[in-house]
Amino acid sequence: MAETLLEIRGLHVEANDREILKGLDLTVHKGEVHVLLGPNGAGKSTLVNTIMGHPQYHVTDGQIFFEGEDITAAKTDERARRGLFLSFQSPEEIPGVSVENFLRTSYGAITKKPVKIFAFKKELAATMEELKMDKSYAERGLNVGFSGGEKKKNEILQMLMLHPKLAILDETDSGLDVDAVKIVSQGVEKFKNAENGLLIITHNTKILEFVDVTAAHVLVDGRIVRSGDRSLIDEINASGFTGLQGAAV
């Protein structure tokens, strides 16, 4: 069996004095693409923020392991250096910091190695071309004045340039037109290999038409109530989440 990247055991999480995750288990191995589906308020964003160590979310029970190491109490920057990456649902604008400088600084912070400028610029230009991004955006402030689609492409650009071990995409496809969804999904396929993994959170399963999915999970009321293969996605598309409350995994 492939080596385990992420293992979540019996995770309970609170925010604002309310329990949101209620005993969640999930395992992602190298080379796998997992999809997390669920109605609004099910706890999907809570899960991804907890995996990344957001201080607003408090683990009251359970553990999070990454490559066999317990990271439940690790800080966000440590998790990023270990190889975790989160693509935000609503990326922030950061004036005064160009896309290229942000990526170069982030890459150096993660690898703790000097960045070879010429090679980095060459890879950045090639990756932007693949994502059909105007190369001039490399010199623009991070997400400043970007359209919704451009911001989402920029998130995929970061994923491809930073080479994380596990990429978590939180509603990256929301608000995208059909062409942009195809470009983003192509970026996902380019990223995927036998040594890394993906966890995709989505409402719009259009992006999944172009992605080779290993497993799908349905999150309802803070618990994964159903897991299966790609056919589960088709079932949800046909019937929605009705009737899944209280179902067994």
N, C-alpha and C positions, 0 to 999 in steps of 0.2 A: 504493500500500500504506500501511496505517496506520503511524504513527510507532512505533518500537521503544521499549518501556519497559525491559524487562530482557533482557540478553543475557549468557549464560554460555558461555565458550569453553574447552573442554579442561580442566575443573576437576578437580584432584586435591586431596584433603583428608585430613589425618591427625588422629587424636585418640588420646591415650594410646599413642603410638608405633605405631599401626596405621592403615594406609591404608584409608579407608572409601569415598571417592569416587574413581573411577579413570578420569577423562577424560570428564566429563559436559558435554554441550552442551544448551542450552535457550534459546529466544527467545520472549518474550511481548510482543505489540504492544498498543497502546491499543485498548480495546473488546473485548478477548479474555478468555475464561475457560478456563484450563488446569487439568486434573486430573492429579495424580500418584498412581499406584497402585503397590503393590508389597508383597511379603511382609515380615514382621518382619525387621529387621536389614538391609534392603536399602540403607539410607542416606537415607531420606526426611527424618527429623528432622535429620540431619547437614546436609543440603542447606539446609533453611530456616534453621537456626541460622547456617550459614556466610553465607548471603545477608544476614542481619542483623548479622553481625560478632561473633558470640559468641567470646570469647577462647580457649575450650577447643578450638576447631577451627582447625587451621593449614592454610592454603592453600600447598601445595608446588609447584603448577604451575597455569597457567591464569589466567583473568581474569573478573571480574564487572563488567559495565557497566550503569549505570542512566541512562536518557535520554542515552546516548552518552558519559557520563563514567565513567572507570575508578574504581570504588569498592572495589576488592579490598582495599586497605589502610585504608579509611575506618573511623572509630570508629562504634559503634552509634548514638550520639546524632546524629551527622552524617547517617547513613543515614535515620534517622527524620525529621529535618528536611527531607531531600530528598523524602520522600513514601513511604517504605517502612513497612509496618505488619505485625506478626505477631500473630495470635491464638493464644494458647498452648493446648497440649493440656491442661495442668493449671494453670490460673491460680492465682497465689499470693494469699494473704490478706494485706492490709496494714491492720492496726489503726491507728486514729487519723487516717486519711486517707479522707474521704468520697468516694463515687463522683463527686459533682458537683465537689468541689475537685480531685480527680485529673484529671478531664476538662478543667476550665477551665485548670488549670496546664499540662497537656500541650498544649492548643490554643495557649495563649499562647507556650509554648516553641517550638513548631513554626512558627507564623506570625510570631513576633516582633512582634506587633501587640497593642495593648490589647484586652482582651475586653469586649465590650458585654454587661454582666451580664443586663439584662432580655431581650435577644434570645437570649442563650445559654440562659437558663433556659426560655424559651418553646420553643426548639428541642429542648432536652433532654426536657421534659415530653411533647412531641408524639411524639418518637422512642420514648420508653419506653412510651407508650400503644400505638404500632404493634407493639412487641415484646411486648405484654401483660405488662409489668413493673409491679409496684406502685410508684407514684411515691415512696413513702416510702423506697425503696431508695436514692434519690439522696443521702439524708442519712446512710446507713449506711456503716460502714467498708468499704473496697473488698474485696469478696468475703467479708467476715467473716460466718460463719454462713449463707452462701448455699448452696443445694443445688447439685448438679452442673449441673443444667439452668439454674439462675439464673446460675451463673458463666459458662456458655457464652453465654447471652443478653447478659450484661454485656460479653463480648468483642465481640459484634456491635454493641452499643450504642457501644462505643468506636470501632469502625470507622466507623460512620455519623456520629458526632459529629466525628471528627478528619479526615475527608475525605482519606485518603491517596491517592496516585496508583496504588500497587500494594499490594493487601491479600493477605497470605499466611495462609491458614486451616489450621492444623495440627491435624487430627483434631477440629475444632470440634463435629462431630456425634456424637462418641463418647459413649455412655451416655445419649443423649436418647431420650425416648419419641416416638411418631409425631407427636403434636401439637407438641411442642417442635421437632422436626426441620422441620416445616412453617413454623413461625414464624421459625426461623433462616434457612431457605432464602428466605423472603420478604424478610428483611433483606438477604440477599445480592443478590437481584434488585433491591431498592430502591437498593442501593449502586452497582450496575453501570451504567456509561454509556460513551459513546464516547471519553471522555478518560482513563479509568482502566482498571485490569486486575485480574484475580484469579488466584491460584494456590492451588488447593484440594488438600490432602493428606488422603486418607481411606482407611479400610478398609471403612466402611459406605457403600455407594453409594446408600442411601435418599435422602440429601440431594440427590443429582444428578437425581432424578426431577423436581425442581421448579426446576432451574437450567438455563439455556441454555448448554451446554458447547461451546466452540470446538474444543478438542483434548484428547486423553487420551494419557498417557505411562505406560509401565510401567518401573519402576526395579527392577533385579535386580543384586545384588552390586556396587553402586556405579556402575552404568552404566544409561542409558536404552536398553533393548533393543528397545523397540517404541513407535511413536507412530501415532496415527490419529485418527479422528473419534469421535463418540459411540458408534458401533457397537463400538469396542474395549472399552468399558465393559461392554456386553452380553456380549461374548465372555468377558471375565474372570469375570463373574458366572456364566456357564454352565460354564466349564472350569477356572477358577482360574488360577494362575500356572505350572502344570505344563507343562513343555516350552518355556518362554520363556528358560530359561538358555542363554546363548550365541546367542540369536536376533539377527538384524540389525535395526537401526532401520528 
